[in-house]
Amino acid sequence: MNSETEVAVIGGGAAGIAAARRLTDAGVPCLLIEARDRLGGRAYTVEHGGVGVDLGCGWLHSAAGNPFVAIAEAQGRRLDRSPPAWTRAALERNFPLADQRLYQQAMAGYFERLSELAAGETDVPCSAAFEPGNRWNGLIAAVVSYISGGDAADVSARDFENYAGTEVNWRVAEGYGTVIAAHARGVAVTLGTVVERIDHSGAALRVETSRGTITAKRVIVTLPTDIIAARPELFSPALPRKTEAAAGLPLGLADKLYLNLQAPDEFGRDTRVWPRLDTRDTASYTVRPQGRAQIEGYFGDGLAAELERGGVAAFVDFAIGQLADVFGHDFRKRVSLLDMHLWRADPFARGSYSYARPGKVKCRKVLADPVDNRLFFAGEACSELDFSTAHGAYLTGTRAADQVVAAR
Ligand SMILES: Cc1cc2nc3c(=O)[nH]c(=O)nc-3n(C[C@H](O)[C@H](O)[C@H](O)COP(=O)(O)OP(=O)(O)OC[C@H]3O[C@@H](n4cnc5c(N)ncnc54)[C@H](O)[C@@H]3O)c2cc1C
């Protein structure tokens, strides 16, 4: 399958879809090239019992300014504007309210110290903001791992602080992944096409893929950072600045496990359960997410990485064990696996979302900068303020498309 287009957009996730949609709407011939047999990338909804279950992104973060809100509405989707479990009190059974207040105070103190450190001369890791000996350090580190996907010792405080999220977070009943994939309707796409090399040595760009060579005048690259960092030979001639920038922005790991829950009515909707209060190696669980007869477990960084080595069964065992510790042995009979996706093991993701290593904040801009006005870059890691999110990826995709239009 050798072919020719004006703009080759590499990667059919939120960024690539946004770029290709924008170019298509502007009448610029383009082709969206995706390795998997589906669109969406780290936005991935599967259907169970007529509802969308998001194995990747689920929250329309910063909803008031999130472009996917209007897109979802135009698609006729059902937005769920109810507040997230993490903004309300957790289940008191093993976590009395008085302790929850102490934990919230400790967390507020941690974030205050983090802000001060981030404003300092030298960038430091997020772990520098822990108060030695504080009893809530484990839980705070777990939350940092859910937010960044990384270990607090590896994550830049300045980058963490730069994140511009608002406290408004919505969901969509049909699934965030459904909305994002459907946004590509009408765009020219080739699925199951793995890009192996981008040859920019000649007058025309040659995108070499598992299914032949695609020739283009311009290319937009939206590949996850761990893929760019691991493959210096992706670009020919090599682009060491890009490879190094991607290496400064590794993908952290977050995995979501969904369990079926029998007799769910004893729980209120979106009830947060913290099974352990003394370690960062714990999942947190949302019982009845969106009122459904499910439990959603969230696993970050080291714990997720270790469990991935045992596959989905290891997550199920771990989660059911933690839940039985809180609700008693008989609870085991009420839960069973619904679905999950292992993001680190996925060769087209290699992780969940990017964080900057200490001192590497500038890598986001370096990664995003165009090369020779014909190689353009997008993807969540290219966003300086909305990184790690689907809407951040979208905004970098439309920006790259606008850069292409301006360069024609
Ligand atoms: C478990 C989890 C929970 C999350 N929760 C949220 C959330 O609640 N809210 C939120 O906003 N964000 C969340 N995110 C992050 C969000 O999903 C990502 O930031 C966003 O989807 C990234 O989009 P992207 O286009 O930059 O990258 P991707 O979606 O990774 O797109 C890149 C595309 O490139 C393709 N590709 C890879 N290699 C090749 C190749 N060689 N050739 C061709 N194609 C290739 C991939 O298949 C993929 O489709 C979550 C992510 C995960 C994993």
PDBQT file of the ligand as one rigid body, heavy atoms in Angstrom, charges set to zero:
ROOT
HETATM    1  C1  LIG A 501      -5.730   4.636  32.876  1.00  0.00    +0.000 C 
HETATM    2  C2  LIG A 501      -5.733   6.042  32.317  1.00  0.00    +0.000 A 
HETATM    3  C3  LIG A 501      -6.567   6.993  32.878  1.00  0.00    +0.000 A 
HETATM    4  C4  LIG A 501      -6.582   8.291  32.365  1.00  0.00    +0.000 A 
HETATM    5  N1  LIG A 501      -7.477   9.192  32.874  1.00  0.00    +0.000 NA
HETATM    6  C5  LIG A 501      -7.613  10.389  32.264  1.00  0.00    +0.000 A 
HETATM    7  C6  LIG A 501      -8.718  11.230  32.595  1.00  0.00    +0.000 A 
HETATM    8  O1  LIG A 501      -9.561  10.868  33.424  1.00  0.00    +0.000 OA
HETATM    9  N2  LIG A 501      -8.833  12.425  31.932  1.00  0.00    +0.000 N 
HETATM   10  C7  LIG A 501      -7.943  12.806  30.971  1.00  0.00    +0.000 A 
HETATM   11  O2  LIG A 501      -8.098  13.891  30.387  1.00  0.00    +0.000 OA
HETATM   12  N3  LIG A 501      -6.893  12.023  30.629  1.00  0.00    +0.000 NA
HETATM   13  C8  LIG A 501      -6.732  10.825  31.238  1.00  0.00    +0.000 A 
HETATM   14  N4  LIG A 501      -5.763   9.966  30.824  1.00  0.00    +0.000 N 
HETATM   15  C9  LIG A 501      -4.746  10.452  29.855  1.00  0.00    +0.000 C 
HETATM   16  C10 LIG A 501      -5.280  10.535  28.424  1.00  0.00    +0.000 C 
HETATM   17  O3  LIG A 501      -5.904   9.329  28.083  1.00  0.00    +0.000 OA
HETATM   18  C11 LIG A 501      -4.100  10.813  27.503  1.00  0.00    +0.000 C 
HETATM   19  O4  LIG A 501      -3.378  11.941  27.960  1.00  0.00    +0.000 OA
HETATM   20  C12 LIG A 501      -4.527  11.110  26.068  1.00  0.00    +0.000 C 
HETATM   21  O5  LIG A 501      -5.526  10.209  25.640  1.00  0.00    +0.000 OA
HETATM   22  C13 LIG A 501      -3.291  11.044  25.167  1.00  0.00    +0.000 C 
HETATM   23  O6  LIG A 501      -3.636  11.330  23.831  1.00  0.00    +0.000 OA
HETATM   24  P1  LIG A 501      -2.481  11.428  22.746  1.00  0.00    +0.000 P 
HETATM   25  O7  LIG A 501      -3.146  11.632  21.445  1.00  0.00    +0.000 OA
HETATM   26  O8  LIG A 501      -1.450  12.369  23.194  1.00  0.00    +0.000 OA
HETATM   27  O9  LIG A 501      -1.761   9.989  22.784  1.00  0.00    +0.000 OA
HETATM   28  P2  LIG A 501      -2.335   8.547  22.438  1.00  0.00    +0.000 P 
HETATM   29  O10 LIG A 501      -3.765   8.447  22.814  1.00  0.00    +0.000 OA
HETATM   30  O11 LIG A 501      -1.414   7.569  23.042  1.00  0.00    +0.000 OA
HETATM   31  O12 LIG A 501      -2.240   8.494  20.846  1.00  0.00    +0.000 OA
HETATM   32  C14 LIG A 501      -1.105   8.067  20.169  1.00  0.00    +0.000 C 
HETATM   33  C15 LIG A 501      -1.527   7.072  19.121  1.00  0.00    +0.000 C 
HETATM   34  O13 LIG A 501      -0.367   6.628  18.412  1.00  0.00    +0.000 OA
HETATM   35  C16 LIG A 501      -0.564   5.259  18.096  1.00  0.00    +0.000 C 
HETATM   36  N5  LIG A 501       0.755   4.662  17.803  1.00  0.00    +0.000 N 
HETATM   37  C17 LIG A 501       1.699   4.271  18.681  1.00  0.00    +0.000 A 
HETATM   38  N6  LIG A 501       2.777   3.814  18.018  1.00  0.00    +0.000 NA
HETATM   39  C18 LIG A 501       2.502   3.925  16.704  1.00  0.00    +0.000 A 
HETATM   40  C19 LIG A 501       3.233   3.645  15.507  1.00  0.00    +0.000 A 
HETATM   41  N7  LIG A 501       4.468   3.169  15.544  1.00  0.00    +0.000 N 
HETATM   42  N8  LIG A 501       2.613   3.868  14.325  1.00  0.00    +0.000 NA
HETATM   43  C20 LIG A 501       1.361   4.375  14.262  1.00  0.00    +0.000 A 
HETATM   44  N9  LIG A 501       0.635   4.673  15.354  1.00  0.00    +0.000 NA
HETATM   45  C21 LIG A 501       1.214   4.464  16.551  1.00  0.00    +0.000 A 
HETATM   46  C22 LIG A 501      -1.233   4.696  19.320  1.00  0.00    +0.000 C 
HETATM   47  O14 LIG A 501      -1.874   3.477  19.039  1.00  0.00    +0.000 OA
HETATM   48  C23 LIG A 501      -2.197   5.818  19.692  1.00  0.00    +0.000 C 
HETATM   49  O15 LIG A 501      -3.453   5.642  19.105  1.00  0.00    +0.000 OA
HETATM   50  C24 LIG A 501      -5.738   8.649  31.285  1.00  0.00    +0.000 A 
HETATM   51  C25 LIG A 501      -4.909   7.681  30.707  1.00  0.00    +0.000 A 
HETATM   52  C26 LIG A 501      -4.916   6.387  31.211  1.00  0.00    +0.000 A 
HETATM   53  C27 LIG A 501      -4.060   5.350  30.541  1.00  0.00    +0.000 C 
ENDROOT
TORSDOF 0
